[in-house]
Amino acid sequence: MIEDALEKLPEILKRNLDRNLCTCNEVPKRQIIQAIVEGADTLDKVRQKTYATEGTACCSLQVERLLECLVEGK
């Protein structure tokens, strides 16, 4: 559940959930978090599910940070 995932995030990563984290493909941060919650536990899986990082990949580091916070064992 996304609410449980948000509890794991540092306060700064909880901001602007409805703004596009991936501006190339207009993917909001909330959608990326939801994909991670639903099992996308690598950057490639997040990309396949949301198309985030498929443009210039300038959001890759931010997506990786979300993965670090939300995926056990990362």
N, CA, C and O atoms as a MOPAC input file, in Angstrom:
PM7 MOZYME 1SCF
protein

 N      0.84300 1    -1.17400 1     0.00000 1
 C      0.00000 1     0.00000 1     0.00000 1
 C      0.89500 1     1.24800 1     0.00000 1
 O      1.91700 1     1.28400 1     0.68600 1
 N      0.51500 1     2.23600 1    -0.74900 1
 C      1.37000 1     3.41500 1    -0.90900 1
 C      1.56100 1     4.17700 1     0.40300 1
 O      2.62100 1     4.76400 1     0.62000 1
 N      0.56200 1     4.17700 1     1.27400 1
 C      0.70000 1     4.88400 1     2.55300 1
 C      1.81200 1     4.25500 1     3.39500 1
 O      2.57500 1     4.96600 1     4.04900 1
 N      1.90400 1     2.92300 1     3.37800 1
 C      2.97200 1     2.23400 1     4.10600 1
 C      4.32900 1     2.58300 1     3.51700 1
 O      5.29900 1     2.77600 1     4.25000 1
 N      4.39500 1     2.66200 1     2.20400 1
 C      5.64900 1     3.00800 1     1.53100 1
 C      6.08100 1     4.42200 1     1.89600 1
 O      7.26600 1     4.67200 1     2.12000 1
 N      5.14000 1     5.33600 1     1.95700 1
 C      5.48000 1     6.72400 1     2.28400 1
 C      6.09200 1     6.83700 1     3.67400 1
 O      6.92400 1     7.71300 1     3.91600 1
 N      5.69200 1     5.96700 1     4.58400 1
 C      6.25500 1     5.97900 1     5.93800 1
 C      7.74300 1     5.65200 1     5.93700 1
 O      8.46400 1     6.07100 1     6.84200 1
 N      8.20800 1     4.91900 1     4.94800 1
 C      9.61300 1     4.52200 1     4.86400 1
 C     10.50000 1     5.62700 1     4.28800 1
 O     11.72300 1     5.57700 1     4.41500 1
 N      9.88800 1     6.60700 1     3.66300 1
 C     10.66000 1     7.64200 1     2.97200 1
 C     11.08200 1     8.76200 1     3.90800 1
 O     10.34700 1     9.11300 1     4.83100 1
 N     12.27300 1     9.33100 1     3.67400 1
 C     12.65400 1    10.54000 1     4.39400 1
 C     11.66900 1    11.66000 1     4.03300 1
 O     11.05900 1    11.63800 1     2.96400 1
 N     11.52700 1    12.59700 1     4.89900 1
 C     10.54800 1    13.67200 1     4.72000 1
 C     10.69700 1    14.37500 1     3.36700 1
 O      9.69500 1    14.68300 1     2.72100 1
 N     11.90400 1    14.62400 1     2.94400 1
 C     12.11700 1    15.34900 1     1.68800 1
 C     11.57600 1    14.58000 1     0.47700 1
 O     11.15300 1    15.19500 1    -0.50100 1
 N     11.58600 1    13.24400 1     0.53100 1
 C     11.08500 1    12.45800 1    -0.59100 1
 C      9.56600 1    12.31900 1    -0.58600 1
 O      8.98800 1    11.80900 1    -1.54500 1
 N      8.92600 1    12.76200 1     0.47000 1
 C      7.46800 1    12.72100 1     0.55000 1
 C      6.83400 1    13.95500 1    -0.08900 1
 O      5.61300 1    14.03300 1    -0.22200 1
 N      7.65200 1    14.89700 1    -0.47400 1
 C      7.15300 1    16.15200 1    -1.05500 1
 C      6.81300 1    15.97600 1    -2.52900 1
 O      7.37200 1    15.12300 1    -3.21900 1
 N      5.89200 1    16.79600 1    -2.98800 1
 C      5.56100 1    16.89500 1    -4.41800 1
 C      5.20800 1    15.55500 1    -5.05400 1
 O      5.66400 1    15.25100 1    -6.15600 1
 N      4.41200 1    14.76700 1    -4.37600 1
 C      4.06400 1    13.43500 1    -4.87000 1
 C      3.29800 1    13.46300 1    -6.18700 1
 O      3.38500 1    12.52500 1    -6.97900 1
 N      2.55700 1    14.52600 1    -6.41900 1
 C      1.74900 1    14.59200 1    -7.63500 1
 C      2.41800 1    15.37400 1    -8.76200 1
 O      1.82100 1    15.57600 1    -9.81900 1
 N      3.63900 1    15.80900 1    -8.54000 1
 C      4.40200 1    16.47700 1    -9.59000 1
 C      5.21600 1    15.44200 1   -10.34900 1
 O      5.54900 1    14.38400 1    -9.81400 1
 N      5.52600 1    15.74700 1   -11.57500 1
 C      6.27800 1    14.81700 1   -12.41800 1
 C      7.70900 1    14.66600 1   -11.91800 1
 O      8.46400 1    15.63600 1   -11.85200 1
 N      8.06500 1    13.45400 1   -11.57400 1
 C      9.45100 1    13.15700 1   -11.25800 1
 C     10.20700 1    12.96700 1   -12.57000 1
 O     11.33900 1    13.42400 1   -12.72500 1
 N      9.56600 1    12.29300 1   -13.49700 1
 C     10.10500 1    12.12300 1   -14.84800 1
 C      9.39800 1    13.14500 1   -15.74100 1
 O      8.23400 1    12.97100 1   -16.10100 1
 N     10.11200 1    14.20000 1   -16.08700 1
 C      9.48500 1    15.24000 1   -16.89600 1
 C      9.40200 1    14.86200 1   -18.36800 1
 O      8.50400 1    15.32900 1   -19.06900 1
 N     10.30700 1    14.03600 1   -18.84700 1
 C     10.27200 1    13.62800 1   -20.26200 1
 C      8.97500 1    12.89800 1   -20.60200 1
 O      8.36300 1    13.14300 1   -21.64200 1
 N      8.57100 1    12.00200 1   -19.71100 1
 C      7.38700 1    11.18100 1   -19.97100 1
 C      6.22400 1    11.51400 1   -19.03600 1
 O      5.23200 1    10.78800 1   -18.97600 1
 N      6.36100 1    12.60900 1   -18.32000 1
 C      5.29600 1    13.11400 1   -17.43800 1
 C      4.79700 1    12.04300 1   -16.46200 1
 O      3.60300 1    11.75100 1   -16.38800 1
 N      5.74200 1    11.47100 1   -15.72100 1
 C      5.41000 1    10.44100 1   -14.74000 1
 C      5.53000 1    11.05000 1   -13.34400 1
 O      6.62500 1    11.42400 1   -12.92300 1
 N      4.40800 1    11.15100 1   -12.62400 1
 C      4.47000 1    11.71400 1   -11.26800 1
 C      5.17200 1    10.76900 1   -10.28900 1
 O      5.18600 1     9.55200 1   -10.47200 1
 N      5.74700 1    11.36000 1    -9.25700 1
 C      6.44700 1    10.59500 1    -8.23400 1
 C      5.53400 1     9.52900 1    -7.62600 1
 O      5.97700 1     8.40800 1    -7.37800 1
 N      4.28300 1     9.86300 1    -7.38700 1
 C      3.32700 1     8.91000 1    -6.79900 1
 C      3.21400 1     7.64800 1    -7.66800 1
 O      3.12500 1     6.54300 1    -7.13300 1
 N      3.21600 1     7.79700 1    -8.97600 1
 C      3.10100 1     6.64700 1    -9.88300 1
 C      4.34300 1     5.75700 1    -9.79600 1
 O      4.23800 1     4.53200 1    -9.86800 1
 N      5.48800 1     6.35900 1    -9.64600 1
 C      6.73000 1     5.59300 1    -9.51500 1
 C      6.73600 1     4.83000 1    -8.19700 1
 O      7.11100 1     3.65800 1    -8.15600 1
 N      6.32400 1     5.49100 1    -7.12400 1
 C      6.23800 1     4.82100 1    -5.82100 1
 C      5.25400 1     3.66000 1    -5.89900 1
 O      5.52900 1     2.58100 1    -5.37600 1
 N      4.11900 1     3.87000 1    -6.54200 1
 C      3.12200 1     2.80700 1    -6.67900 1
 C      3.70400 1     1.61400 1    -7.43300 1
 O      3.46000 1     0.46500 1    -7.06400 1
 N      4.46500 1     1.88000 1    -8.48000 1
 C      5.09100 1     0.79400 1    -9.24400 1
 C      6.05200 1    -0.00200 1    -8.36700 1
 O      6.10600 1    -1.22900 1    -8.45500 1
 N      6.80300 1     0.69000 1    -7.53000 1
 C      7.73800 1     0.01600 1    -6.63000 1
 C      6.96700 1    -0.84300 1    -5.62000 1
 O      7.33600 1    -1.98700 1    -5.35400 1
 N      5.90400 1    -0.28000 1    -5.06800 1
 C      5.05700 1    -1.01500 1    -4.12400 1
 C      4.50000 1    -2.27900 1    -4.77300 1
 O      4.36100 1    -3.30900 1    -4.11400 1
 N      4.18200 1    -2.20100 1    -6.05900 1
 C      3.59900 1    -3.33700 1    -6.78200 1
 C      4.64700 1    -4.31800 1    -7.30200 1
 O      4.31100 1    -5.25200 1    -8.03000 1
 N      5.91600 1    -4.11600 1    -6.93300 1
 C      6.92700 1    -5.11100 1    -7.25600 1
 C      8.03600 1    -4.69400 1    -8.19200 1
 O      8.94900 1    -5.48300 1    -8.43900 1
 N      7.99500 1    -3.49200 1    -8.72100 1
 C      9.08000 1    -3.02400 1    -9.59800 1
 C     10.27200 1    -2.68200 1    -8.70200 1
 O     10.37600 1    -1.56500 1    -8.19500 1
 N     11.16500 1    -3.65100 1    -8.51200 1
 C     12.23700 1    -3.49500 1    -7.53600 1
 C     13.59800 1    -3.15500 1    -8.13700 1
 O     14.61200 1    -3.19300 1    -7.43900 1
 N     13.62600 1    -2.82400 1    -9.42200 1
 C     14.85200 1    -2.36500 1   -10.08400 1
 C     14.49400 1    -1.18000 1   -10.98800 1
 O     13.32800 1    -0.94100 1   -11.30000 1
 N     15.51100 1    -0.46500 1   -11.38700 1
 C     15.29700 1     0.66600 1   -12.28300 1
 C     14.65800 1     0.19900 1   -13.59100 1
 O     13.75300 1     0.85400 1   -14.10700 1
 N     15.11800 1    -0.91200 1   -14.11900 1
 C     14.54900 1    -1.43200 1   -15.36600 1
 C     13.07100 1    -1.77700 1   -15.21900 1
 O     12.27700 1    -1.50500 1   -16.11900 1
 N     12.70500 1    -2.36800 1   -14.10000 1
 C     11.30100 1    -2.73000 1   -13.88200 1
 C     10.42500 1    -1.48900 1   -13.71300 1
 O      9.28800 1    -1.45900 1   -14.18500 1
 N     10.95400 1    -0.46700 1   -13.04200 1
 C     10.21100 1     0.79700 1   -12.92300 1
 C     10.02800 1     1.39800 1   -14.30900 1
 O      8.95000 1     1.89500 1   -14.63500 1
 N     11.06900 1     1.35700 1   -15.12100 1
 C     11.00900 1     1.88800 1   -16.48800 1
 C      9.95600 1     1.14800 1   -17.31000 1
 O      9.16400 1     1.77400 1   -18.01500 1
 N      9.94400 1    -0.17600 1   -17.22100 1
 C      8.97600 1    -0.97800 1   -17.97600 1
 C      7.54000 1    -0.66600 1   -17.55900 1
 O      6.63500 1    -0.63900 1   -18.39300 1
 N      7.34200 1    -0.43500 1   -16.28400 1
 C      5.99100 1    -0.24200 1   -15.76900 1
 C      5.48500 1     1.19400 1   -15.95100 1
 O      4.28700 1     1.40900 1   -16.13500 1
 N      6.40600 1     2.18800 1   -15.89900 1
 C      5.96700 1     3.58900 1   -15.88900 1
 C      6.50900 1     4.43100 1   -17.03700 1
 O      5.99400 1     5.51800 1   -17.29900 1
 N      7.53000 1     3.95200 1   -17.71800 1
 C      8.26300 1     4.70900 1   -18.74600 1
 C      9.15200 1     5.80500 1   -18.15700 1
 O      9.76100 1     6.56800 1   -18.90800 1
 N      9.23600 1     5.89500 1   -16.83900 1
 C     10.16200 1     6.84100 1   -16.21900 1
 C     11.58800 1     6.43700 1   -16.56900 1
 O     11.89200 1     5.24600 1   -16.63700 1
 N     12.44600 1     7.39000 1   -16.78600 1
 C     13.86800 1     7.26900 1   -17.13800 1
 C     14.08200 1     6.89300 1   -18.59300 1
 O     15.22700 1     6.68500 1   -18.99400 1
 N     13.03600 1     6.79500 1   -19.40200 1
 C     13.19700 1     6.41900 1   -20.80500 1
 C     13.61500 1     7.57200 1   -21.70100 1
 O     14.10500 1     7.34000 1   -22.80600 1
 N     13.43500 1     8.79700 1   -21.26000 1
 C     13.82000 1     9.94600 1   -22.08500 1
 C     15.31300 1    10.19600 1   -21.94600 1
 O     16.13000 1     9.40000 1   -22.40900 1
 N     15.66300 1    11.29300 1   -21.31300 1
 C     17.07100 1    11.62500 1   -21.11000 1
 C     17.65600 1    10.92000 1   -19.90300 1
 O     18.86700 1    10.96200 1   -19.68500 1
 N     16.81400 1    10.27600 1   -19.12200 1
 C     17.20700 1     9.54100 1   -17.91000 1
 C     17.73000 1    10.46100 1   -16.81100 1
 O     18.44400 1    10.01700 1   -15.91200 1
 N     17.38000 1    11.72900 1   -16.88400 1
 C     17.84900 1    12.66100 1   -15.85800 1
 C     17.21300 1    12.38800 1   -14.49200 1
 O     17.70300 1    12.88700 1   -13.47900 1
 N     16.14800 1    11.61800 1   -14.45000 1
 C     15.48400 1    11.29900 1   -13.18100 1
 C     15.97900 1     9.98000 1   -12.58900 1
 O     15.49600 1     9.56500 1   -11.53600 1
 N     16.91500 1     9.32600 1   -13.22900 1
 C     17.37300 1     8.00100 1   -12.79300 1
 C     17.85200 1     7.99000 1   -11.35100 1
 O     17.51500 1     7.07900 1   -10.59400 1
 N     18.62900 1     8.98600 1   -10.96300 1
 C     19.14200 1     9.02900 1    -9.59600 1
 C     18.01100 1     9.15600 1    -8.58600 1
 O     18.06400 1     8.55000 1    -7.51600 1
 N     17.00000 1     9.93100 1    -8.91100 1
 C     15.86900 1    10.08700 1    -7.99800 1
 C     15.07700 1     8.79000 1    -7.88600 1
 O     14.63200 1     8.42700 1    -6.79700 1
 N     14.89900 1     8.09200 1    -8.99900 1
 C     14.19800 1     6.80800 1    -8.96200 1
 C     15.03200 1     5.79500 1    -8.17200 1
 O     14.48100 1     5.02300 1    -7.38800 1
 N     16.32900 1     5.79100 1    -8.36800 1
 C     17.21200 1     4.89600 1    -7.61000 1
 C     17.10600 1     5.16800 1    -6.11000 1
 O     17.10700 1     4.23600 1    -5.30600 1
 N     17.01500 1     6.42600 1    -5.74300 1
 C     16.88700 1     6.78600 1    -4.32000 1
 C     15.58400 1     6.24200 1    -3.74700 1
 O     15.56600 1     5.73200 1    -2.62600 1
 N     14.50100 1     6.34500 1    -4.50000 1
 C     13.22500 1     5.78400 1    -4.05200 1
 C     13.34700 1     4.26400 1    -3.89200 1
 O     12.85000 1     3.69700 1    -2.91900 1
 N     13.99800 1     3.62100 1    -4.83500 1
 C     14.20900 1     2.17700 1    -4.73800 1
 C     15.00500 1     1.81000 1    -3.49200 1
 O     14.66600 1     0.85400 1    -2.79500 1
 N     16.06500 1     2.56900 1    -3.21100 1
 C     16.88200 1     2.31900 1    -2.02500 1
 C     16.04700 1     2.38200 1    -0.74900 1
 O     16.23400 1     1.57700 1     0.16300 1
 N     15.14300 1     3.32400 1    -0.69300 1
 C     14.32800 1     3.52700 1     0.50200 1
 C     13.19600 1     2.50900 1     0.62900 1
 O     12.78400 1     2.17200 1     1.74000 1
 N     12.70000 1     2.02500 1    -0.48800 1
 C     11.47400 1     1.22800 1    -0.45200 1
 C     11.66500 1    -0.27200 1    -0.67200 1
 O     10.78500 1    -1.06000 1    -0.32600 1
 N     12.79400 1    -0.67400 1    -1.23800 1
 C     13.00400 1    -2.09000 1    -1.53300 1
 C     13.91600 1    -2.68100 1    -0.47400 1
 O     15.03800 1    -2.21600 1    -0.27000 1
 N     13.42400 1    -3.70400 1     0.19000 1
 C     14.21400 1    -4.38800 1     1.22900 1
 C     15.46900 1    -4.99700 1     0.60300 1
 O     15.41300 1    -5.57600 1    -0.48200 1
 N     16.58200 1    -4.86100 1     1.28700 1
 C     17.80400 1    -5.47100 1     0.81500 1
 C     18.56200 1    -4.67700 1    -0.22700 1
 O     19.58300 1    -5.14700 1    -0.72900 1
 N     18.09400 1    -3.48200 1    -0.56700 1
 C     18.79200 1    -2.64700 1    -1.57100 1
 C     19.87700 1    -1.86600 1    -0.89200 1
 O     20.58700 1    -1.10100 1    -1.54400 1

